[in-house]
Amino acid sequence: MGKKYSAAAEKIETDRIYSVDEAFELIPTLGVARFDETVEVTGRLGVDPRQAEQMVRGTVVLPNGTGKKVRVLVFCKEEKEAEALEAGAEFAGSEELVEKIKKGWTGFDSAVATPDMMVEVGKLGKVLGPRGLMPNPKLGTVTFEVKKAVEELKAGKVEYRVDKVGNIHVPIGKVSFGTGKLKENFSTLLEAVSKAKPAASKGTYLKSLFVSTTMGPSIKLDVVEIKKSYK
C-alpha cells in the first residue's frame, strides 16, 4: 500500500492548485486499494457553526448516485408499510422495529419516519443519534411522503453538514464512475452547498476544497474558479 500511495502521490504537484477539470481527470488514476474506492470532497467553509444562524446542513440527490447500496428502514404505521416496501425500503414497521433497535440492532444505513411515529422513535436517540441515523424533518426523513423519501435515499441522497470548526466531508461516488459522472455529482453538491450559504456568514464562504479517493492522496481545488461557477 505504501508503494501504491507513493506512486499515486507522485502524480500530484503538492504546491499546485488544480482546476476542477484537471482534478477529475486525475482522480480515476489515484485509486490505491483493491476495492472500488469512494471519491470524497472535503473543505472548509467560512462559517461559525457555534452560531445557530451560521449552521450549514442539508441534503442533495446526486444525479449519478453514490455507488453504495443503501439499506433503508422506515418507521411507520401498518397503513404505510406497503408503500415503504414497494418504494424499495428493506425494513418497515412500528413498535417491533423500535424494540429491536433498543436491543442493539442497527442493520440499516438510513432511516425514515412518519411524523406519527416520532414519539416512539425519539426514545432511540441515544442509539440512532451518534450513528447519524435519527430521522430529521429538516433532511426530509420525517414525512408522510414515504415513497419519495425512500426513493431519494436509494437514488443517492447525501447529507452535507459542517462540523464544529466549519469543515465538510461528503462522498460523491466511486472511482469507477469515471471523470464525467464524478464531475456531475460534484457540481450538484457544490451548487447545493453554495445556495445554503447563511445570510449571517460574512467574508469568504468557500475557503478551501479538496477531492480525494478513500485511500489515496488529496488534490487541492481552485476555489477562485469554483466561486465564479457557483455564485
N, C-alpha and C positions, 0 to 999 in steps of 0.2 A: 504493500500500500504506500509506503514511503517513497519508493521509486516512481510509482504511478502519479502520486501527488506532485512530486518534484517536476516530472515531465509535463504535467498539466500547467503548473505554475510558471514554467518557462515560456509558455505561450502568451502570458500576460505581462505587460510592462507595468511594474509596480508603481511607478511615478506618473503614470498616464491616466487621464480621464477619458473614458470611451463614450462614443455616441451610442444611442440605443441600437441602431443598425449594426454597428461594429460588435457590440456586446453580444447580441443574439446570434450573430454569425459564429462567434466563438463558443458559445455555451454548449452546443451539441458535441464539441470536441473535448470538453473538460471533464466528462464523467470518469471517475477512477474506480468505482466499485463494480462488482459483477452484476448487481441488480440495476434496474432502471431507476436512476436517481431522480428525486424531486428537484425541481428548479424553484428557488425561493428568492423573494425580493425582501430586502431589509433596508431600513433607513431611519433617519431622524427627522422629526417634524418640529417646527418652531412653535410649540405649544407648551403650556404648563398644565399637565393633567391633574395637578393638585387643585386647580380651579375648575369647578364643575362646568362652567361655560366654555372651557377650552378642551374638554374631553373630545377625542375623535374616535368614534366607533360606529361601525356599520357593516353591511353585507353587500355582496355583489355576486351575480351569477356569471361565471367566466364562460365565454362563448364556446370554448373547446373543453370545458370541464377541467378536472384536476388530475385525471388518470387514476384516481383512487376510488375503490368500491366503498361506498358509504352505507353502513348499516343504520337504518332509521327506525326509531321507536316512537310510537305515538300514544300518548296518554289521552284516552277519550272514553266516552260512554259507549255502550253497545251499539247505538244507532249510527255511530261514526266509524266503527271498526272496519266494516266492509269497504268504505271509501278509502280508508288509510291503506289497507292491504292491496286494493286494486291499483292504487297510485304507486305502489312499489315498496311500501314500508315492510320491514322484516317482522316487526312486532307491533301489536296494537292491543290495548286493553286498559283497564282501570285499576281498581284496588289490588288485583292479583299481581300486576306488574310493580306497583308501589311496594308491596310486601316482599317481592322477590329481590328488589333493589336494596331494601332495608337489610336484607341478609347478606349483602355484599356483591350481588351480581351486577356487572356493568358491561355486558356483551354487545354494546352498540356504540356508534360513533357520533350520532346526533339525535336530539330528542325534540319532539313537537308536543304541545299540549293544547287542548281546547280550554278556553277560559274557565269553564265549569269544573275542571279538574285541578285547578291551581291550588286549591286549599289542601288537597292531598299531596300534590307534587311539591308544594312548599316545605313539607316535612322532610324532604330528601335533600335539602340544601347543603348539609354537611357532606353528603356523598357526591352529589352532582356538581355543586359549585366549584370545588377545587379541580375538577376534571374538565371544566368548561362545558358541561352537558346540561346545565339548567336552562329550560326554555325561557325565552325573554321576548316580551311583546315588541320591544324596540328592534329586535332582529327578525321579526316576522315568524317566530316559532311558538308564540301563544296566539292561537287563532282558530276560528271555526272553519276557515278555508283550508281544511286538512289536505285536500288533493293538491292544491297549489304549493303549499309548504313542503310537502314530501317531494313533489316533482322538482322543485328548485334545488333542494338538497341533493337529490340524485343527479341533477344536471351539472353540478359543480359550483354550488353556492359556497362562498368562503367569507369568513369574517376578518375584518381588519380592525385593529384596536391598538392604541398607543399604550405602552407600559408606563410605569410611574415616572420615567425620565423622558418620555416622548418618542420612544423607539417603536417601529412597527416591524412585523415579521409575518409574511404571507406567502403560502405556496401558490404557484401559478401553473403547475403542470409537471410533466415528466420530460426528461432529456429526449426520449423517443418521439415526442411531439414534433420536433424539428423547429427551425427558425420561425417560419410563418405563423404557426399556431401559438407558439410561445409569445411572439410579439403581439398578437391579437389579444391574448389574455392579459399581458402586461398593460396594454393600452386601456383596456376596460377597467382594470384595477386602478390605474393612475387617474383616470377620469373621475372615478367614484371618490377616491381619496381627495382629489383636488376640490371637488364640489362640496366635500364635507368640511372644508376649512371653516373654523369657528369665526364668527364676526369679531370676537374678542381677541383673536390672535393677531398680533402686530409684528411687523418686520418680515423676515424671510420665513416662509412656510415650509417649503421643501429644502431642508438643509443639506441632506446627503441621501444618496440611494446607491445600493449595491445589488447585484444579481449573482447568484452562485448555484452550484449543484449541492446536494446533500453533503457529499464528502470532498468536494473539490474547492479550489480557491475562488475568491470573490472578485468581481470586476466592478470598479467604481464607475458610476454613470455620470454623464454630464447633466447636472441639474439645471444649468442655464438653458440648455437646449430643451429640456423637458418642460420647463416653466412656459416656454413660448408655445408649446403644443397644448398644454392643459391649463389655461387661464380661467 
